[in-house]
Amino acid sequence: MTFLRKKQEVIDPYAIEQCSSCNATKKRKFADGDYVFKITGKCTSCNNGQIMISKIYGESVK
Ligand SMILES: [Zn+2]
């Protein structure tokens, strides 16, 4: 006999971007080609540091 498995979890991937200079962090949706330590651009808060992806993780969608 079979049991219904619980609903498959949907995971939404996110990337945490961090400035190398002022340490400002920003959370945004993961985009294709993202990887940890990737430089994504200049910081708009301090106009000095570079924004780097510091973490990629998934959140389950409810
Ligand atoms: Zn900065």
N, CA, C, O and the ligand as a Tripos MOL2 file, in Angstrom:
@<TRIPOS>MOLECULE
protein
  249   247    63     0     0
PROTEIN
NO_CHARGES

@<TRIPOS>ATOM
      1 N           0.8270   -1.2050    0.0000 N.3       1 MET1
      2 CA          0.0000    0.0000    0.0000 C.3       1 MET1
      3 C           0.8570    1.2480    0.0000 C.2       1 MET1
      4 O           1.9800    1.2380    0.5030 O.2       1 MET1
      5 N           0.3400    2.3010   -0.5520 N.am      2 THR2
      6 CA          1.1450    3.5210   -0.6880 C.3       2 THR2
      7 C           0.5740    4.6490    0.1480 C.2       2 THR2
      8 O          -0.6350    4.7500    0.3540 O.2       2 THR2
      9 N           1.4390    5.4610    0.6030 N.am      3 PHE3
     10 CA          1.0510    6.6550    1.3420 C.3       3 PHE3
     11 C           1.3320    7.8730    0.4850 C.2       3 PHE3
     12 O           2.2580    7.8860   -0.3260 O.2       3 PHE3
     13 N           0.5240    8.8820    0.6780 N.am      4 LEU4
     14 CA          0.7910   10.1400   -0.0120 C.3       4 LEU4
     15 C           2.0100   10.7940    0.6350 C.2       4 LEU4
     16 O           2.0450   11.0140    1.8460 O.2       4 LEU4
     17 N           2.9800   11.0930   -0.1720 N.am      5 ARG5
     18 CA          4.1380   11.8050    0.3590 C.3       5 ARG5
     19 C           3.7200   13.2590    0.5740 C.2       5 ARG5
     20 O           2.7980   13.7670   -0.0650 O.2       5 ARG5
     21 N           4.4300   13.9080    1.4960 N.am      6 LYS6
     22 CA          4.0920   15.3250    1.6710 C.3       6 LYS6
     23 C           4.4700   16.0940    0.4160 C.2       6 LYS6
     24 O           5.3570   15.7020   -0.3420 O.2       6 LYS6
     25 N           3.7800   17.1790    0.2290 N.am      7 LYS7
     26 CA          3.9920   17.9850   -0.9750 C.3       7 LYS7
     27 C           5.4700   18.2980   -1.1790 C.2       7 LYS7
     28 O           6.2100   18.5680   -0.2330 O.2       7 LYS7
     29 N           5.8620   18.2540   -2.4140 N.am      8 GLN8
     30 CA          7.2410   18.5830   -2.7340 C.3       8 GLN8
     31 C           7.5240   20.0270   -2.3650 C.2       8 GLN8
     32 O           6.7430   20.9260   -2.6760 O.2       8 GLN8
     33 N           8.6340   20.2330   -1.7060 N.am      9 GLU9
     34 CA          8.9840   21.5790   -1.2960 C.3       9 GLU9
     35 C           9.5390   22.3650   -2.4730 C.2       9 GLU9
     36 O          10.3230   21.8490   -3.2710 O.2       9 GLU9
     37 N           9.1230   23.6140   -2.5680 N.am     10 VAL10
     38 CA          9.6670   24.4920   -3.5950 C.3      10 VAL10
     39 C          10.7030   25.3930   -2.9370 C.2      10 VAL10
     40 O          10.4300   26.0530   -1.9350 O.2      10 VAL10
     41 N          11.8810   25.4050   -3.5160 N.am     11 ILE11
     42 CA         12.9620   26.2120   -2.9540 C.3      11 ILE11
     43 C          13.2150   27.4150   -3.8510 C.2      11 ILE11
     44 O          13.4180   27.2820   -5.0580 O.2      11 ILE11
     45 N          13.1980   28.5760   -3.2420 N.am     12 ASP12
     46 CA         13.4940   29.8180   -3.9530 C.3      12 ASP12
     47 C          14.9370   30.1920   -3.6390 C.2      12 ASP12
     48 O          15.2650   30.4150   -2.4740 O.2      12 ASP12
     49 N          15.8010   30.2660   -4.6350 N.am     13 PRO13
     50 CA         17.1890   30.6000   -4.3440 C.3      13 PRO13
     51 C          17.4200   32.1030   -4.2160 C.2      13 PRO13
     52 O          16.8680   32.9020   -4.9730 O.2      13 PRO13
     53 N          18.2410   32.4630   -3.2470 N.am     14 TYR14
     54 CA         18.5900   33.8580   -3.0270 C.3      14 TYR14
     55 C          20.1020   34.0200   -3.0000 C.2      14 TYR14
     56 O          20.8320   33.0740   -2.7050 O.2      14 TYR14
     57 N          20.5560   35.2030   -3.3050 N.am     15 ALA15
     58 CA         21.9730   35.5230   -3.2200 C.3      15 ALA15
     59 C          22.1320   36.7120   -2.2780 C.2      15 ALA15
     60 O          21.3610   37.6700   -2.3270 O.2      15 ALA15
     61 N          23.1450   36.6290   -1.4200 N.am     16 ILE16
     62 CA         23.4720   37.7470   -0.5460 C.3      16 ILE16
     63 C          24.6890   38.4530   -1.1380 C.2      16 ILE16
     64 O          25.7460   37.8470   -1.3150 O.2      16 ILE16
     65 N          24.5270   39.7290   -1.4390 N.am     17 GLU17
     66 CA         25.6260   40.5110   -1.9790 C.3      17 GLU17
     67 C          26.2050   41.3720   -0.8700 C.2      17 GLU17
     68 O          25.4710   41.9500   -0.0690 O.2      17 GLU17
     69 N          27.5300   41.4520   -0.8330 N.am     18 GLN18
     70 CA         28.1720   42.2370    0.2070 C.3      18 GLN18
     71 C          29.2510   43.1260   -0.3940 C.2      18 GLN18
     72 O          30.0010   42.7170   -1.2810 O.2      18 GLN18
     73 N          29.3070   44.3490    0.1130 N.am     19 CYS19
     74 CA         30.3260   45.2870   -0.3470 C.3      19 CYS19
     75 C          31.6400   44.9940    0.3620 C.2      19 CYS19
     76 O          31.6650   44.7430    1.5660 O.2      19 CYS19
     77 N          32.7350   45.0290   -0.3990 N.am     20 SER20
     78 CA         34.0480   44.7270    0.1760 C.3      20 SER20
     79 C          34.5750   45.8900    0.9990 C.2      20 SER20
     80 O          35.5230   45.7360    1.7690 O.2      20 SER20
     81 N          33.9610   47.0470    0.8350 N.am     21 SER21
     82 CA         34.4640   48.2270    1.5270 C.3      21 SER21
     83 C          33.6230   48.5920    2.7490 C.2      21 SER21
     84 O          34.1550   48.6980    3.8540 O.2      21 SER21
     85 N          32.3170   48.7850    2.5620 N.am     22 CYS22
     86 CA         31.4790   49.2380    3.6750 C.3      22 CYS22
     87 C          30.6580   48.1060    4.2820 C.2      22 CYS22
     88 O          29.9280   48.3110    5.2530 O.2      22 CYS22
     89 N          30.7800   46.9170    3.7100 N.am     23 ASN23
     90 CA         30.0960   45.7270    4.2330 C.3      23 ASN23
     91 C          28.5790   45.7880    4.1470 C.2      23 ASN23
     92 O          27.8890   45.0100    4.8040 O.2      23 ASN23
     93 N          28.0610   46.6980    3.3510 N.am     24 ALA24
     94 CA         26.6150   46.7270    3.1510 C.3      24 ALA24
     95 C          26.1860   45.4200    2.4900 C.2      24 ALA24
     96 O          26.8410   44.9450    1.5610 O.2      24 ALA24
     97 N          25.1100   44.8520    2.9600 N.am     25 THR25
     98 CA         24.6310   43.6060    2.3720 C.3      25 THR25
     99 C          23.2590   43.8130    1.7620 C.2      25 THR25
    100 O          22.4660   44.6400    2.2110 O.2      25 THR25
    101 N          23.0150   43.0500    0.7460 N.am     26 LYS26
    102 CA         21.7280   43.1320    0.0730 C.3      26 LYS26
    103 C          21.3080   41.7210   -0.3160 C.2      26 LYS26
    104 O          22.1090   40.9200   -0.7990 O.2      26 LYS26
    105 N          20.0690   41.4500   -0.0970 N.am     27 LYS27
    106 CA         19.5450   40.1440   -0.4730 C.3      27 LYS27
    107 C          18.7440   40.2960   -1.7570 C.2      27 LYS27
    108 O          17.9200   41.2000   -1.8870 O.2      27 LYS27
    109 N          18.9930   39.4170   -2.6810 N.am     28 ARG28
    110 CA         18.2100   39.4910   -3.9150 C.3      28 ARG28
    111 C          17.9980   38.0740   -4.4370 C.2      28 ARG28
    112 O          18.6170   37.1150   -3.9730 O.2      28 ARG28
    113 N          17.1200   37.9780   -5.3990 N.am     29 LYS29
    114 CA         16.8470   36.6710   -5.9970 C.3      29 LYS29
    115 C          18.0650   36.1890   -6.7690 C.2      29 LYS29
    116 O          18.7660   36.9650   -7.4190 O.2      29 LYS29
    117 N          18.2910   34.9140   -6.6790 N.am     30 PHE30
    118 CA         19.3850   34.3020   -7.4220 C.3      30 PHE30
    119 C          19.1470   34.4500   -8.9140 C.2      30 PHE30
    120 O          18.0250   34.2780   -9.3910 O.2      30 PHE30
    121 N          20.1910   34.7650   -9.6410 N.am     31 ALA31
    122 CA         20.0890   34.8700  -11.0990 C.3      31 ALA31
    123 C          21.0230   33.8530  -11.7340 C.2      31 ALA31
    124 O          22.0110   33.4400  -11.1270 O.2      31 ALA31
    125 N          20.7110   33.4600  -12.9360 N.am     32 ASP32
    126 CA         21.5480   32.5050  -13.6570 C.3      32 ASP32
    127 C          22.9870   33.0020  -13.7330 C.2      32 ASP32
    128 O          23.2240   34.1700  -14.0440 O.2      32 ASP32
    129 N          23.9280   32.1440  -13.4580 N.am     33 GLY33
    130 CA         25.3330   32.5210  -13.5580 C.3      33 GLY33
    131 C          25.9180   33.0370  -12.2600 C.2      33 GLY33
    132 O          27.1160   33.3130  -12.1840 O.2      33 GLY33
    133 N          25.0780   33.1730  -11.2270 N.am     34 ASP34
    134 CA         25.5730   33.6280   -9.9360 C.3      34 ASP34
    135 C          26.3970   32.5430   -9.2580 C.2      34 ASP34
    136 O          26.0790   31.3580   -9.3550 O.2      34 ASP34
    137 N          27.4350   32.9470   -8.5850 N.am     35 TYR35
    138 CA         28.2120   32.0180   -7.7580 C.3      35 TYR35
    139 C          28.8720   32.8140   -6.6520 C.2      35 TYR35
    140 O          29.0520   34.0270   -6.7600 O.2      35 TYR35
    141 N          29.2330   32.1120   -5.5770 N.am     36 VAL36
    142 CA         29.8370   32.7780   -4.4280 C.3      36 VAL36
    143 C          31.1940   33.3670   -4.8360 C.2      36 VAL36
    144 O          31.9700   32.7270   -5.5450 O.2      36 VAL36
    145 N          31.4620   34.5740   -4.3840 N.am     37 PHE37
    146 CA         32.6770   35.3590   -4.6450 C.3      37 PHE37
    147 C          32.6520   36.0340   -6.0200 C.2      37 PHE37
    148 O          33.6450   36.6260   -6.4410 O.2      37 PHE37
    149 N          31.5280   35.9430   -6.7080 N.am     38 LYS38
    150 CA         31.4350   36.6480   -7.9870 C.3      38 LYS38
    151 C          31.2780   38.1450   -7.7340 C.2      38 LYS38
    152 O          30.4770   38.5570   -6.8950 O.2      38 LYS38
    153 N          32.0340   38.9420   -8.4510 N.am     39 ILE39
    154 CA         31.9120   40.3960   -8.3530 C.3      39 ILE39
    155 C          30.7580   40.8210   -9.2480 C.2      39 ILE39
    156 O          30.7530   40.5450  -10.4470 O.2      39 ILE39
    157 N          29.7860   41.4930   -8.6570 N.am     40 THR40
    158 CA         28.6030   41.8340   -9.4520 C.3      40 THR40
    159 C          28.5340   43.3090   -9.8180 C.2      40 THR40
    160 O          27.6890   43.7110  -10.6170 O.2      40 THR40
    161 N          29.4080   44.1120   -9.2450 N.am     41 GLY41
    162 CA         29.3770   45.5210   -9.6160 C.3      41 GLY41
    163 C          29.9130   46.4050   -8.5180 C.2      41 GLY41
    164 O          30.4450   45.9250   -7.5170 O.2      41 GLY41
    165 N          29.7670   47.7040   -8.7120 N.am     42 LYS42
    166 CA         30.2330   48.6740   -7.7250 C.3      42 LYS42
    167 C          29.1650   48.9180   -6.6820 C.2      42 LYS42
    168 O          27.9680   48.8290   -6.9560 O.2      42 LYS42
    169 N          29.6220   49.2270   -5.4830 N.am     43 CYS43
    170 CA         28.6890   49.5160   -4.4050 C.3      43 CYS43
    171 C          28.0620   50.8840   -4.6220 C.2      43 CYS43
    172 O          28.7530   51.8560   -4.9270 O.2      43 CYS43
    173 N          26.7610   50.9470   -4.4640 N.am     44 THR44
    174 CA         26.0820   52.2280   -4.6490 C.3      44 THR44
    175 C          25.9560   52.9880   -3.3360 C.2      44 THR44
    176 O          25.5550   54.1520   -3.3250 O.2      44 THR44
    177 N          26.2990   52.3290   -2.2230 N.am     45 SER45
    178 CA         26.2120   53.0050   -0.9210 C.3      45 SER45
    179 C          27.4430   53.8570   -0.6660 C.2      45 SER45
    180 O          27.3300   55.0080   -0.2440 O.2      45 SER45
    181 N          28.6210   53.2940   -0.9210 N.am     46 CYS46
    182 CA         29.8510   54.0210   -0.6280 C.3      46 CYS46
    183 C          30.5720   54.4480   -1.9030 C.2      46 CYS46
    184 O          31.5400   55.2050   -1.8320 O.2      46 CYS46
    185 N          30.1270   53.9830   -3.0520 N.am     47 ASN47
    186 CA         30.7580   54.3210   -4.3310 C.3      47 ASN47
    187 C          32.2460   54.0230   -4.3440 C.2      47 ASN47
    188 O          33.0140   54.6730   -5.0530 O.2      47 ASN47
    189 N          32.6430   53.0470   -3.5630 N.am     48 ASN48
    190 CA         34.0680   52.7520   -3.4650 C.3      48 ASN48
    191 C          34.3220   51.2600   -3.6060 C.2      48 ASN48
    192 O          35.1350   50.8290   -4.4240 O.2      48 ASN48
    193 N          33.6280   50.4920   -2.8110 N.am     49 GLY49
    194 CA         33.8690   49.0550   -2.8020 C.3      49 GLY49
    195 C          33.2000   48.3380   -3.9540 C.2      49 GLY49
    196 O          32.4010   48.9010   -4.7020 O.2      49 GLY49
    197 N          33.5600   47.0720   -4.0640 N.am     50 GLN50
    198 CA         32.9320   46.2280   -5.0650 C.3      50 GLN50
    199 C          31.9440   45.2920   -4.3810 C.2      50 GLN50
    200 O          32.1680   44.8240   -3.2640 O.2      50 GLN50
    201 N          30.8580   45.0360   -5.0770 N.am     51 ILE51
    202 CA         29.8380   44.1370   -4.5440 C.3      51 ILE51
    203 C          30.1720   42.7050   -4.9540 C.2      51 ILE51
    204 O          30.3810   42.4090   -6.1300 O.2      51 ILE51
    205 N          30.2150   41.8430   -3.9710 N.am     52 MET52
    206 CA         30.5470   40.4560   -4.2140 C.3      52 MET52
    207 C          29.4640   39.5750   -3.5990 C.2      52 MET52
    208 O          28.9240   39.8820   -2.5370 O.2      52 MET52
    209 N          29.1630   38.4940   -4.2750 N.am     53 ILE53
    210 CA         28.1850   37.5620   -3.7040 C.3      53 ILE53
    211 C          28.8610   36.7960   -2.5720 C.2      53 ILE53
    212 O          29.8550   36.1030   -2.7880 O.2      53 ILE53
    213 N          28.3220   36.9240   -1.3830 N.am     54 SER54
    214 CA         28.9470   36.2710   -0.2380 C.3      54 SER54
    215 C          28.2540   34.9680    0.1370 C.2      54 SER54
    216 O          28.8290   34.1250    0.8260 O.2      54 SER54
    217 N          27.0440   34.8120   -0.3090 N.am     55 LYS55
    218 CA         26.3100   33.6270    0.0990 C.3      55 LYS55
    219 C          25.1780   33.3670   -0.8830 C.2      55 LYS55
    220 O          24.5380   34.2940   -1.3800 O.2      55 LYS55
    221 N          24.9480   32.1080   -1.1480 N.am     56 ILE56
    222 CA         23.7870   31.7130   -1.9630 C.3      56 ILE56
    223 C          23.0510   30.6340   -1.1850 C.2      56 ILE56
    224 O          23.6500   29.6630   -0.7240 O.2      56 ILE56
    225 N          21.7720   30.8150   -1.0480 N.am     57 TYR57
    226 CA         21.0300   29.8410   -0.2710 C.3      57 TYR57
    227 C          19.5910   29.7550   -0.7920 C.2      57 TYR57
    228 O          19.1580   30.5930   -1.5820 O.2      57 TYR57
    229 N          18.8840   28.7690   -0.3560 N.am     58 GLY58
    230 CA         17.5090   28.6130   -0.7840 C.3      58 GLY58
    231 C          16.5520   28.7110    0.3840 C.2      58 GLY58
    232 O          16.8370   28.2420    1.4860 O.2      58 GLY58
    233 N          15.4190   29.3270    0.1250 N.am     59 GLU59
    234 CA         14.3540   29.3990    1.1260 C.3      59 GLU59
    235 C          13.1730   28.6180    0.6100 C.2      59 GLU59
    236 O          12.8020   28.7260   -0.5580 O.2      59 GLU59
    237 N          12.5950   27.8440    1.4700 N.am     60 SER60
    238 CA         11.4340   27.0980    1.0010 C.3      60 SER60
    239 C          10.2230   28.0200    0.9200 C.2      60 SER60
    240 O           9.9980   28.8630    1.7880 O.2      60 SER60
    241 N           9.4720   27.8390   -0.1210 N.am     61 VAL61
    242 CA          8.2980   28.6730   -0.3670 C.3      61 VAL61
    243 C           7.1070   28.0250    0.3110 C.2      61 VAL61
    244 O           6.8810   26.8220    0.1790 O.2      61 VAL61
    245 N           6.3500   28.8320    1.0360 N.am     62 LYS62
    246 CA          5.2000   28.2650    1.7410 C.3      62 LYS62
    247 C           3.9560   28.3330    0.8910 C.2      62 LYS62
    248 O           2.8880   27.9000    1.3240 O.2      62 LYS62
    249 ZN         30.0530   49.9120   -0.0640 Zn       63 ZN63
@<TRIPOS>BOND
     1     1     2 1
     2     2     3 1
     3     3     4 2
     4     3     5 am
     5     5     6 1
     6     6     7 1
     7     7     8 2
     8     7     9 am
     9     9    10 1
    10    10    11 1
    11    11    12 2
    12    11    13 am
    13    13    14 1
    14    14    15 1
    15    15    16 2
    16    15    17 am
    17    17    18 1
    18    18    19 1
    19    19    20 2
    20    19    21 am
    21    21    22 1
    22    22    23 1
    23    23    24 2
    24    23    25 am
    25    25    26 1
    26    26    27 1
    27    27    28 2
    28    27    29 am
    29    29    30 1
    30    30    31 1
    31    31    32 2
    32    31    33 am
    33    33    34 1
    34    34    35 1
    35    35    36 2
    36    35    37 am
    37    37    38 1
    38    38    39 1
    39    39    40 2
    40    39    41 am
    41    41    42 1
    42    42    43 1
    43    43    44 2
    44    43    45 am
    45    45    46 1
    46    46    47 1
    47    47    48 2
    48    47    49 am
    49    49    50 1
    50    50    51 1
    51    51    52 2
    52    51    53 am
    53    53    54 1
    54    54    55 1
    55    55    56 2
    56    55    57 am
    57    57    58 1
    58    58    59 1
    59    59    60 2
    60    59    61 am
    61    61    62 1
    62    62    63 1
    63    63    64 2
    64    63    65 am
    65    65    66 1
    66    66    67 1
    67    67    68 2
    68    67    69 am
    69    69    70 1
    70    70    71 1
    71    71    72 2
    72    71    73 am
    73    73    74 1
    74    74    75 1
    75    75    76 2
    76    75    77 am
    77    77    78 1
    78    78    79 1
    79    79    80 2
    80    79    81 am
    81    81    82 1
    82    82    83 1
    83    83    84 2
    84    83    85 am
    85    85    86 1
    86    86    87 1
    87    87    88 2
    88    87    89 am
    89    89    90 1
    90    90    91 1
    91    91    92 2
    92    91    93 am
    93    93    94 1
    94    94    95 1
    95    95    96 2
    96    95    97 am
    97    97    98 1
    98    98    99 1
    99    99   100 2
   100    99   101 am
   101   101   102 1
   102   102   103 1
   103   103   104 2
   104   103   105 am
   105   105   106 1
   106   106   107 1
   107   107   108 2
   108   107   109 am
   109   109   110 1
   110   110   111 1
   111   111   112 2
   112   111   113 am
   113   113   114 1
   114   114   115 1
   115   115   116 2
   116   115   117 am
   117   117   118 1
   118   118   119 1
   119   119   120 2
   120   119   121 am
   121   121   122 1
   122   122   123 1
   123   123   124 2
   124   123   125 am
   125   125   126 1
   126   126   127 1
   127   127   128 2
   128   127   129 am
   129   129   130 1
   130   130   131 1
   131   131   132 2
   132   131   133 am
   133   133   134 1
   134   134   135 1
   135   135   136 2
   136   135   137 am
   137   137   138 1
   138   138   139 1
   139   139   140 2
   140   139   141 am
   141   141   142 1
   142   142   143 1
   143   143   144 2
   144   143   145 am
   145   145   146 1
   146   146   147 1
   147   147   148 2
   148   147   149 am
   149   149   150 1
   150   150   151 1
   151   151   152 2
   152   151   153 am
   153   153   154 1
   154   154   155 1
   155   155   156 2
   156   155   157 am
   157   157   158 1
   158   158   159 1
   159   159   160 2
   160   159   161 am
   161   161   162 1
   162   162   163 1
   163   163   164 2
   164   163   165 am
   165   165   166 1
   166   166   167 1
   167   167   168 2
   168   167   169 am
   169   169   170 1
   170   170   171 1
   171   171   172 2
   172   171   173 am
   173   173   174 1
   174   174   175 1
   175   175   176 2
   176   175   177 am
   177   177   178 1
   178   178   179 1
   179   179   180 2
   180   179   181 am
   181   181   182 1
   182   182   183 1
   183   183   184 2
   184   183   185 am
   185   185   186 1
   186   186   187 1
   187   187   188 2
   188   187   189 am
   189   189   190 1
   190   190   191 1
   191   191   192 2
   192   191   193 am
   193   193   194 1
   194   194   195 1
   195   195   196 2
   196   195   197 am
   197   197   198 1
   198   198   199 1
   199   199   200 2
   200   199   201 am
   201   201   202 1
   202   202   203 1
   203   203   204 2
   204   203   205 am
   205   205   206 1
   206   206   207 1
   207   207   208 2
   208   207   209 am
   209   209   210 1
   210   210   211 1
   211   211   212 2
   212   211   213 am
   213   213   214 1
   214   214   215 1
   215   215   216 2
   216   215   217 am
   217   217   218 1
   218   218   219 1
   219   219   220 2
   220   219   221 am
   221   221   222 1
   222   222   223 1
   223   223   224 2
   224   223   225 am
   225   225   226 1
   226   226   227 1
   227   227   228 2
   228   227   229 am
   229   229   230 1
   230   230   231 1
   231   231   232 2
   232   231   233 am
   233   233   234 1
   234   234   235 1
   235   235   236 2
   236   235   237 am
   237   237   238 1
   238   238   239 1
   239   239   240 2
   240   239   241 am
   241   241   242 1
   242   242   243 1
   243   243   244 2
   244   243   245 am
   245   245   246 1
   246   246   247 1
   247   247   248 2
@<TRIPOS>SUBSTRUCTURE
     1 MET1         2 RESIDUE 1 A MET
     2 THR2         6 RESIDUE 1 A THR
     3 PHE3        10 RESIDUE 1 A PHE
     4 LEU4        14 RESIDUE 1 A LEU
     5 ARG5        18 RESIDUE 1 A ARG
     6 LYS6        22 RESIDUE 1 A LYS
     7 LYS7        26 RESIDUE 1 A LYS
     8 GLN8        30 RESIDUE 1 A GLN
     9 GLU9        34 RESIDUE 1 A GLU
    10 VAL10       38 RESIDUE 1 A VAL
    11 ILE11       42 RESIDUE 1 A ILE
    12 ASP12       46 RESIDUE 1 A ASP
    13 PRO13       50 RESIDUE 1 A PRO
    14 TYR14       54 RESIDUE 1 A TYR
    15 ALA15       58 RESIDUE 1 A ALA
    16 ILE16       62 RESIDUE 1 A ILE
    17 GLU17       66 RESIDUE 1 A GLU
    18 GLN18       70 RESIDUE 1 A GLN
    19 CYS19       74 RESIDUE 1 A CYS
    20 SER20       78 RESIDUE 1 A SER
    21 SER21       82 RESIDUE 1 A SER
    22 CYS22       86 RESIDUE 1 A CYS
    23 ASN23       90 RESIDUE 1 A ASN
    24 ALA24       94 RESIDUE 1 A ALA
    25 THR25       98 RESIDUE 1 A THR
    26 LYS26      102 RESIDUE 1 A LYS
    27 LYS27      106 RESIDUE 1 A LYS
    28 ARG28      110 RESIDUE 1 A ARG
    29 LYS29      114 RESIDUE 1 A LYS
    30 PHE30      118 RESIDUE 1 A PHE
    31 ALA31      122 RESIDUE 1 A ALA
    32 ASP32      126 RESIDUE 1 A ASP
    33 GLY33      130 RESIDUE 1 A GLY
    34 ASP34      134 RESIDUE 1 A ASP
    35 TYR35      138 RESIDUE 1 A TYR
    36 VAL36      142 RESIDUE 1 A VAL
    37 PHE37      146 RESIDUE 1 A PHE
    38 LYS38      150 RESIDUE 1 A LYS
    39 ILE39      154 RESIDUE 1 A ILE
    40 THR40      158 RESIDUE 1 A THR
    41 GLY41      162 RESIDUE 1 A GLY
    42 LYS42      166 RESIDUE 1 A LYS
    43 CYS43      170 RESIDUE 1 A CYS
    44 THR44      174 RESIDUE 1 A THR
    45 SER45      178 RESIDUE 1 A SER
    46 CYS46      182 RESIDUE 1 A CYS
    47 ASN47      186 RESIDUE 1 A ASN
    48 ASN48      190 RESIDUE 1 A ASN
    49 GLY49      194 RESIDUE 1 A GLY
    50 GLN50      198 RESIDUE 1 A GLN
    51 ILE51      202 RESIDUE 1 A ILE
    52 MET52      206 RESIDUE 1 A MET
    53 ILE53      210 RESIDUE 1 A ILE
    54 SER54      214 RESIDUE 1 A SER
    55 LYS55      218 RESIDUE 1 A LYS
    56 ILE56      222 RESIDUE 1 A ILE
    57 TYR57      226 RESIDUE 1 A TYR
    58 GLY58      230 RESIDUE 1 A GLY
    59 GLU59      234 RESIDUE 1 A GLU
    60 SER60      238 RESIDUE 1 A SER
    61 VAL61      242 RESIDUE 1 A VAL
    62 LYS62      246 RESIDUE 1 A LYS
    63 ZN63       249 GROUP 0 **** ****
